[in-house]
Structure formats: C-alpha cells, structure tokens
Amino acid sequence: MPRTRLTAAACLAALMTAAPALAQDFQSTPVVVEARDAALALPRPQPAIPAPADRPYPGVIQYRADITDLDRRIIRVSQTIPVAGPGPLTLLYPKYLPGNHAATGPIQLLAGLTVTANGQRLEWLRDTLDPYAFHLDVPAGVTAIEVAFEQLTQPDSSNWRVLMTPAMVNLQWEKAILYPAGYYSRQIQVAPSIRLPAGWSYGTALKTEGRDGDVARLETTDLYTLIDSPVFAGAHYRRVDIDPNGAPSESRVHLNLLADEEKGLAATEEQLKLYENMVQQADRLFGARHFDNYEFLFALTDQMGGIGLEHHRSSENTGAPGFFTDWAKSAGDRALLPHEYTHSWNGKFMRPADELTANHNVPTQNTLLWVYEGQTEYWGDVLAARSGLHSKGVALATLASIAAFYDNQPGRQWRALQDTNNHNLLGYRVPGQYPSWMRGTGDYYRESLLVWLDADTLIRAETDGRKSLDDFARAFFGHSAGSWTPQGYTFDQVVAALNAVHPHDWAGFLRDRLDAVGPDARAPLAGIERGGWRLTYTDTPNADEKAVNGGWANDFQYSLGFSLSGDKLANIRWGGPAFEQGIGAGWSLVAVNGKAGSAEVLRDAVTAAKGTDAPLELLIKSGDRFRTVAFDYHDGLRYPRLERIEGTPDWLSDILAPRRR
C-alpha cells in the first residue's frame, strides 16, 4: 500500500468512519500528517485538581491492605471513601514522599484501579498533566465509593526496592493508597487494617485496636500520621524494650527485629544494652521527647531492599542477616539507627519550613537539607560513639574516611554544597558517572557533617569548653516536651539559635561553607584540626579502619584514583592519575606488570614501586580493546587516618565521650 498524505481534517474523518481498518493500516503503513495542518494534540477537558484546604474531610476512609500474596509479590488494596454528595472528585496518589525529598511516589507500580458506587462501576480519567491525579464524577445518591487496586512490588531492587519476601513485608502506606484532593493530609481520617500471612507478627508506631485471626485492625488516624507510620511484618519477629528510663506510663522506645531466619534475631543482652545507651544519650542531648512511643523497625535481611528512612515515632531500617550474630562485621554500619532516631527531633518535630507541605502532592523544597540531614548525620555519628555502638577508633576512622573523600573531591570547582540540596529533585539519588565531579546526595549529609563539626569545635574553643553544639541541640530541638506538632525552621532561625549559644557571625560562617565554589574552594576540614586532630594517610589500615572501609583491599582512590569492583575499574576520581590516563568507567584490569591482575597483585605492585623508579604498568580491557597504561606513581598505598596534634585541646574526644547527665 503506498504511503498516504492526509490533512488533519481528512485524518479525523477517516478515524470516525473506519477506525478498526485504519488502526490496522497504522500497524503496517504509517500515515504522514502535514505538520502545518495537524494539531499537536486533541485537548480533552478535565477538571482542575483542587488545592489543599485546611478543613476536615467528611467521614473516615476505611482502608484494607492484603499482604498475603508473597509468591507473586502483590499487595492488594481496597478503600471505602465517603463522599459528601454528587459531583467531581479527584483522587491523588502520593507524589512527594517524606524523607525522599523528591517526587518519588512509584505510581508506575499501581495497577488494576477500579472504582464503584452502589455496585456500579465509575469511570475515572487520569490527569494529562499530573499522572498522580485521577478524576471521576460521583453520581447522585452515592454516599461512598469503593476503590480497589494492586501495588505490584518488584522481585529485585534493580528499579524499585524489594518490599515483599517469603519471610517479611514492608508496608509503606504512601505507596499503596489514594486520597481525596482538596484537603490537608492531617484533616483526612483513615481506619486501616491489614490481612497478614498466617502466623505473622508486625511492628508499627500505630496502636492495634484488635486482631481477628490474621486481620489486624489499627487505630483510626489522620493520613499524615498513617503515612508516617509504616509496618514491618514477618514470620520471624522479636520486640525488645530498649528504654532504660521510661516508666510504663511514659513514652517508650522499642526495637522491632525481623529476620530472614529465626537465628538472625539473636541479639545479646550486651548488644541491646548499647541501644539502651543510645536512647539515654539522646535524652541527655535533646532533653525532651516528642512522641508517645518510638518503634525502631529493623530487618536483618539480604532479601528485602535496603533502607534507612526516618519517621516521627518510628524508622525503617535494614541490616545484614548477621548484623547481631556476626557483630564485628557490623562495626561500620551501627550509626544507622542513631541517625534515624535523631530525625525524630531534627526533620520530624523540627523541620525545614519549606518541607512542611499541606499534603503529599504539594512540591517540597530542599534548601535546608544541610541541617535536616547534615546535622542529623553529625548527631547520628556522635550518638553512635557516645553509646558505645562505635568505639572511639571506629568513630575516628569514619571521620577520616569522610574527610579524605572531600579533601580529594574536585566537584566543588563548579558546584557549591548548597546546590547539592537540590540533587534529589534532579533525579532521586542517581549517582551517575564520576561522583567526585558530579557531587550529589552524600554531600549534604557528609560534607555538612564536617560543617557542623567545624561549628561545634569553634564554640568549644571560643568558650573554653563551657558551651558546645549540644547546647544548640537542646534549645533548638528539645523544647516543648511532649508536643508532637511539627514546627518549621528557617535559615535565620538556625543562625539566631547559634547566636543564642555563642555570639558569632554565624550567617557568614555558614554561607562561606555552603556557597564556596571555584578552584580555590576547599573542603571544610577546619573542625578536625581545631578539634586537635589532622588528616593523614597510611599504607597499612588498622582494624577499625578496615571495619569502616570494608572495601579497603580494593581501594586505590588516593593512590591511582580508582577502586576495583571485581576486575572492573570503578569510581574513577575526576582529575586523578587514572582519569589523566584517559581511563573511564567500563575498563577491566587484566594484568599488572605482566602478571595476571587482581586487587592483591595491584597492592603489591603499588607497594613495590613506592620511593623507587620501578614501573607500574596495567593492562586493561574494554570490550575487544586492550590498552597498556604506565603510571608514574611512587607514593605507595594511601588510606585515610586521623592523627593527634600534640599539645592542642582534644575537643574531638570530648565530643565523642558519653554524657553523664
């Protein structure tokens, strides 16, 4: 059939008179439309999405989740949503997820959406500009609609995090719920229930109203609190009280453990005591609590997707299956729970004002993530040390690793720390190639930690130890004991609170570090030296440094400028020796100085070349191409270490020491 040229009017007429035949013609022979005559799209009228208003939604949404289809990894949801009367109604799927700081709601995994009223199906129309919104018309005489759909969770974490395994499920309400537009989240009431696999238990900050067999009925609460109260459910479960001070009538803190196998739950009394210490040290730091109960949800698994996500009265966390049973190997990972616990104060009770949105489809702004995440990262590491979860050696090794990365990071030549706060909005935690040049999510966590260490040591030095950042934490985050109502903070309020502790040009101090960019910009390492230590490098890491840097044996970042992942050259440092040799991602190590290549062989060769003129030749391969690369490098292996500066005040050791009251 010859190619046909039709006007837009002719195309429309053909569609109206012979749609089935023309559809088949489209599959075999394209129809070309003159661009000057064709409309880009045929507009389809649709209602506007109502803006959220601070008014109560009429009635209570009945929400039912079935998480029993483990083999097919399907979460089935049904909702009964009361309506005030006939007319247009828009349902929203949460788009901006708390703690993600971006539009990450996985609506791509919602399927089978069906809406009925009085037994009759109601057709819905997805908004053509905002695919998270569904429009429908409620007929007269309808008092409630029934909504049903599936959340198709994934079998692996290549695209989306795994939420369902044979032994556990992470039910995150915001990924499996629809709610009416036009209302603040805290003004919509929801009565949730869960159908569990037979014999399973669960942990959540929500109270249980009752359990009928395998159906658990949870307390009626507002949508905001529901979304902030996820569930970890599983076949192997243990709940432990880790609150050393609270009486039964007071707020309590619990550790909810789940595991792939029962043996993973075997935390010892000595290990649990360290978590009691963490709770006690947090009390001494902040001086007040803003929850009635706090539930750590902690899954020891290599099957469910990894997570560390904060909530006001709980947190979602994962660790290795042997986190407790092979305790020594978890040394570098024990700051996760202190970090997420700190978020109950910084990020949940007190949070950046531009993240206090009316509902979960109003865009978030991230201008103060260097406080939200950066200071939380600081206190998480400090609490890990003060509680004993980190030894002092591990704490120093962790700080050395962070300092070395930023001391060797060229990305600040073009991108300021402040701009990395926008990284999630550019692409949720996408590292991309050359992370040392691109900069990203980790920077507003870890580089900001160095900024807060700088502030802490400055206060201590200028007040001769009478004041510290602890005083800021107690005043800024620890006020209004017992209140749960989130409060927003601004840059000016942070500066004012710092000045209340110790007068200084804090606005200039912070902006200098947040906005520094260009060839002369440097990592904010002043806090380490003011704290009585300096960053150095060693060719032989100690046990603590090996525990923190689990990949140390494959790490050549500060020598040749790359690391090895198997035989692949990875994490090529921008401007480093490998980069200057024209090496990028995708090359494999074949040989070193004529010997079959491996991390061990490469370490030996780098060591042998130290202080000599000995050659260091790498044979590398990409596809069917081979290259021999000669490195003029003779400084040996280099791993970061903090070294004490003798004769100076040791403020850093004071910071890491436990508080006695």
N, C-alpha and C positions, 0 to 999 in steps of 0.2 A: 504494500500500500504506500503510495507516495506521501512525502512529508506535506502537511497541510498548513496553510497560514490562515488564521481566522481572526476577525476583530473580536473585541471583548463582548460586544452585543451578540455576535454570532455564537461565541462560546457559551454564553448564558442560555441562548435559545436552544442550542444543542443539548445542554445539560437537562433542560426542562422536558424535552421531548424524547430523548433517547439515552437516559442516564446509564442503564445497565450496559448497553452496547458500547457507549463511549468509554465507560470505565474499562472495558476490556481492551479497547483501542489504545487507551493510555498506557496499558501494560506493555503493548507490543510496539507502538509507534508514538513518539512524543508529539504533542500538539504545540506548536510555537505560537505565542501570542505577541503581537506587536507591543513593545513596552510603552510606547506613547499613547496607546489606546486602552491599556489594561489598568484597572485599579490594583494597587498593591495588595489590598485585602478587602473583603466584603465585611464591613463592620456588623457586629452582632450586638444589639442592645443588651445591656446588663446593668443591674443596679450598682450604685456606689457601695463600697464597703463602709459600714457605719464606723465612725471614730469612737474610741472607747470613752464612756462617760462614767463618772463616779456615782453609780446608782445601783441598788440591788437588782439582781436578775430574779424574775418571778419564779419561785419554785426551786426544787432541788433536782439536779441531774442524777439519775440512777445509772451507775457505771459498772459494767461487768467485764472482767478480763478472764479468759480461759487460757492458761499457760501449760496445758497438758499434752499438746501435740509436739512432743520433744523430737521424735524421729524426723518429722517434716519441718521442724523449727518454725511453726506458725503460731502467732498469738492472735486469738480471735476476740474481738471486742464487740459488745452491744451496749447501746446507751438509750435510755429513755429521757428525752429532753422536753420538759414542759414548755409550752408557748402561751403567750398572753392572748393571742387571738389570730385571726387570719391576716395574711399579707406577706410581704417579702421577709425572708430570714437568711442571714449569711452565717455559715459555719466556718470556723477557722481551724487550721492545723497549725500548732505552734511552730514558729519560724526561727525566732531568736531565742536560743536555748540558754538558760542560766549557766554560767561557768564556761560556756563555749565562746562567749563574746563575739558571736557571728551568727549569720543566717545559716544554721546547720541542721534544721529540722529535716529528717530524712523522709520527706513526703514521697520520694520515689519508691519507698517500700510499703506504702499504703495501697491496698487493692480490695476489690470486691465491694466498694462502697454502695450501700443500698439504704434508701430512706423510705419509710412507710408511715401512714397515718390512718387510723381506723381500718387497718387491714388493706389499704390501697397504697400502691406504690406512688411516690412523689419523685418526679424527675428533677435532677439537680444540674446546674451549669457551672463548670469551673470558671473562675475569673480569668480573662485572657491576658491580663497584665500581672496579676498576682496569683500564681497557681496554688497558693496555700489557702485560697478562699473558695467556698462553694456556695452558690446562690440557689435558693429554691423559694417557691410560693406555698404558704400554708393555707389550705382551704378553710372555708367557714365550718364551724362546728368541731374543729380539732383542738384539743387541749394539750396534746403531747405528740411528739414524733418519735419513731423508733429508728435508730441509726445502727447499722452493722457494717463491719469491715474487718479486714485482716491486716496485721503487720507481718510482713514476710521477712523475718530475720534471716541472717546470712550464715552460710556454712563455714566461712573463713573470714579473716579480717583484711583481705586484700582491698576491699572497697568500703565495707562497713564493719564496725566492731561486732564480734560474735556475742549474742545475748543469751542464747539457749544452748545447753549441752545436755547430755544424758543425766548429769548429776546436779545441775543448777541452772537457774534463770535469773537474769537481771531485768526486772520490770521497771522501765522508766516511763512514767505516765505521759510525759510530754511527747513521746514518740508514738503513742498509741491512744490519742484522744482527739476529739473535735469539740469545739466550744463556741457559743454564740458570740458574734461580733457585737460591738456597741457597748461593752461593759468592761470595767476594770476586772482583772483576774481575781482580786480579793473580794469582789462583790458577787461572784458566781459560786454557789454551793454545790458540792458533789458528794454523793454517798457511794463509795467504791466497794467492790467485792472482787475476790479472786478465786477461781477454781484452780486448785493445786493438784499436781500428781499425787497419787495415793501415798500417804505416809510422810510427806514432805513437811518441813518446818520453814519458817521465814523470819527475817528481821526487817524492821522499818521503824521510823520515828512515829508513825501513826499508831494510835491505840486500836486494839481489836475489840469490837463490840460483841462478837460472837463467832462461833465456828460450827457450821452444820456439815459434818463429815469432812469432805475435802474442800468446802467452800468457806473462805474466811471473809467475814464482814468487818470492814474497817470503819472508823469513826467518820461521820459526816464533817467535811471541812471545806474551806474555800479552795478554788482552783489554784491559787498561788501556792498555798501550803501543800496541796496534793502534789503538784509538780516538784516541789522542794522536798518531797518525802518518798524517795524510791524504795523498791523492795528487792532484797536478795533472798531467793528461796532455793532450797536444795534438799537433797536426800541425806547429806552429812552436815550436821549443823550443831553448833555449840554457842551458848550465850554466857558471857562472863562479866561480872560486875568488876570494873576497874576504877571505881570511885573510892578513894581511900578516906574521904572525909564526910561525904553526904549521908545524912540520915534518911530513912525510908520516906519521910515526908518532904524531903528536899529534892532538888534536881539530881539525877543520877546519870552516870556515864557507863555504857556497856560496850563490850567488844563482841560483835556477832561474827562468828567464824563459820565459813563454809569451805568445803574442800572437795576435790575430785574423788578422794578416797577417805575413809574414816581416819586413817592414820595421820592425815595432814592436820587434824585438829589438835594434835598432842602438844600444845603449848605448855611449858613447865611453869611452876609457881615462880621461879626466878625470872623467867621471861615476862610473865604477866605483871610482876612487881615493877618492872621497868615502865610498863604502860600506866600503872598507878602513879609512878613518879612523874610521868609526863602530864597527867591530869593535875597533879598537885602543883607542878611548876607553872603550868598555865594559870592556875588560880592565883599563884603568887605574882605572876607577871601582870595579869589584867585586873585582878582584884574584884571581879564580878562576873556573873554568868548571865546569858541572855537566852536561856532555854529551860524548859521543864524537864527534859531528858535529852540525852545525846546518845546516838547509836552509831558506832563505827560498823559499817558493813564491809567485811574483809574476806575476800575469796582467795583461797590458796589453790591456784589452778594454772595449768598451761593449755586449757581448752577454751575457756571463756576469754573474750578480748580484754586486754589490759586497760585499767582505768584508775584515775585518781581525781575525783570530782567532788567539789565542796557543796554542802547544803547547810542550812541554819542549824538543824538539830540532828544531822547525820552526815555521813560521807560515804561515797562508793570507792572502794579500793580493791586492788588485786596484788597478790604477791606470788612468788614461785611456790609450787606444791610443797617443797621442802623448806619453806620460809622459817618455820619453827624447828623442824626435825633436823635440818642441816644448818643450824643457826649461824655458824661462822660465815657461810656464803652469803648471808643476807645483810652483812655489815654495811654495805654501801647503799642499801635500799630502805633503811629504817627511818628516814626522815619523812617518808610519805605521810604517815598518819599524823605526826605533829604539824605538818604543813596544812593538811586538810582541816584539822581541829582548829588551828589558828584562824581559818576562814570564818568560823562561826562569829568571831569578833570583827575581823577585817575582811569585808567582802559580802557579809550577810547582814549582821546588825548595823555596822557602819560600812557604807559602800560609796563608791563614786556617784555623785548626784546624776551624772549623765547615763548611769546604768539602772537607775530607778525608773523603769518604764511602766506604763499603765497596764499593758498586757504583753503576751508573748509574741505579738506580731508587730509591735512598735520597734523601730530600729534602735539598737543600742549604740552608744558612743564609748570609745575606749581610751579617752585622753589620760586617765589616771591609773592605768594598769600597772605602772611602775610603783604605785602604792599598793593597789589591790593585790597584785601578785608579787611584786618585788619585795615589799616589806613582809608579806606572808612567807616568802621564801627565806628571808632573813630569820624571822622568828621560828620557822619550822626547823631550820638547822640548829639554831640556838637551843630550842627546847629539846631536840634530839640529844644534844650534848649534856644539857643540864639534868636530863632524866637518866642518863646512862645508856640510852639506846645507841648513841655513838660514843665511843671512847674519845678522849681528847685527841689521840693520834688520828682517828678516822675523821674527826671534825677538821683538824688541820690539813689533812690530805685532801678533803673535799674542797676546802677553801683554796688550797694550792692549785687544784685542778681547774677551778673556775677562774682564778687569777691568770693562770698561764694561757687559757683559751683567749681571754680578752686582751691580754698583753700582746698576743700574736695575731689579733684579728684586724685585717685591713679594711673591713667593711665600713668603719666609721669615717673613712676618707670621703664617702659620698652620702652616707645615711646616718642621721642622728639617732640616738637612743629613743627620743620622743617619737620618732616616726615608726619605730618597731611596734608601738602600741596599736598601730593600725593593721598589723600583719594578718590577724585573723580575718579582718574584713576584706583583705585582698585575696585570701584563699586559706581556708581554715587549716592552720598548722601544716602547710605544704612547705617542706624544706627546700625543694628544688636542688639544682646543682650549685656547688661552691657555696656552702652555707657560711664560710668565713667571710665571703664577699657580699652575699645577699643580705645577711643578718635576718633576724626573724623572731619567732615566739620566745625562744630561750633567752633572748636578750633582756626583755622586760621582766623576766624572772631573775636571771643570774647576774647580769651586769647591774641591775637595780639593787640586788643584794649588796654588791660592793659599794654602791652609793650610800645605802643605809648603814653599812659598817663604817664608812667614812664619817657620816653624821654622828654615829654613836661614839666613836673614838674622839671626835672633836669635842663633843660635850664633856666627856670624861676628862680629857686633857685640860680643857679650859676651866673646869670647875674642880680640878684636883680630885676627881673621883666622887664628888658629892652628888652629882647628877649624871643621868645617862638616858639612853633612849628608852629604857624601862619606864622612866617617869612619863615620857610621851605616851607609851602604850597604855599605861594605867589611866591617864587623863583622857586620851582620845577615844579609846575603845572600851574602857572599863567603867564608864559612867552609867547611870540609870540601871542599877542592878535589878534583874527580874523582868525588864522590858524586852519584848521581842520585836517591837515595831521597827522596821528598817529606817535608818536615818542616812541621808545623803551628805557627802562631804565634797568640798571644792579645793582647788589648789590653795586659795587664800586661807582657807580654814586650816589646812595642813601647816602652812607657814606660821599662822598665828599660834597654833598649838606648840610648835617647836620653839617659838619665841617665848612662850609662857614657861617653858622648861629652862631655856638658856638664851638670852638675847644675842642675836647674831643676824647677819644678812642672809637669812635662810632662803629667801626668794632668789637672790643671786647665786647662792651656793647650789641650789637645785637646778636652776636654769643653765648654769655653766656646764653641769654634768649631763643634763638631758638634751641640750641643744648643740653640744660640741660636735663639730663636723669639719672635715678637711684634712690636709696632710699633716697638720700639727696636732690633731686631736689624739688624746691618749686615753687608755683605759683608766678608770677611777680606782687606782691601787693605793692612794694615799692612806686610806683607813688601815691597811695592813701594816704599813711602816709606822704610822702613828701608834698603832696597837702594839708595837715592839717586835715586829717580825718583818722579814723580807722574802721576796720570791727568788728562789734559786732553782737550779736544775742538777739532777744527779743521774749517773748512768746505771744505778742499781736501786730500784724502788724497794722500800721496806714492805713489811706485811700489810700495814694499814694502807699504804699507797696502792698496793696490788688489790686489796679488797675494794677500794673506792673505784679504781680504774680496772675493771675486770678484763678489759681488752688490752692491758698494758703490753703483753707479749707481741701483739700485732700493731702496736702504736709507734709510728715513726713521724708523728706530726711535727715535733720540734727538732727533728734532725733532717730527714729528707722531705718532709712536707706532705705525708700521706699516711694512711693506715691500710692494713691488709684485711680484707674480708674473704676468708678462704685464700684463693690465689688472686683475687681482684684488688686492684689499687683503688681505694675509696677515699672520700673526704679529702680530695686534693686541696691543699691550702693555697688560696689565691696569693700569687707572688712568691710562694715557697720554692725550694730547689726543684721539685718535680714539675711544678707549673712552669717554671722558667725553661725547663727542658721540652716544653710543648706537650706534656702529658696531661690528659684529661680523664674523665670517667670512662670506664669500659675496657681499660687495658688490664691484662693479666700478667703476673710475674711468672716467667718461665725458668730463668736461671740467674744466678749471682756469681760473677767472676768465673763463669764456665761450669758451675756446679748447679744441679737441679735446685730450683728456687723454693724457699719456704720461709716463714717468719723467723725460724731459728737460724737458718743459714744466713739470712739477711742481717740479723742481730750480730752474729759472729763476724760478718764482713765489716759492718759499720764499726764494731769494736776494734777489729784488727787495723782499720785504716786510721784510727784516732792518732793524731800527732805525727803522722808519717806521710810519705808521698805515695803510699800504696793505692793502687787503682780500686775503684768501686764501680763495676760495670754490671748493669742489669739488662738482661734480655727480656723484652716484654712483647706481648702479642695482643692484637685486636683484630678479631675476625681471621682473615688469612694473611694479615700483615704482621711482620716481625720488625722490631727495632732493637738496636743495641744502644743503650744510653750510658754515658760515662758521667759520674757525679764527682765534681771536685769538692768533696766534703770530707773533713778530717777532724771534726769536733766530737765524735762519738755519739752514743745514745744519750738522749736528754729526756728526763721525766721530771715534772714539777715537784718542788718541795718548799715548805716554809722553813726558814732558818731564823733562830732567835737573834735579835740585835742586842748584844750585851750592853748593860749599863743604861738601858731605857726602861720606862714603865711598861709592864706587861699587861696592858689593858685587854688584849685579846683573851688571855687566860681568865681574867676577871669576867669577861662577857660569857665565856663558856661554862663557868663554875655554877653549880646549883645554888638557888636562892634558899636561904634558911628560914625566911619568913615572908 
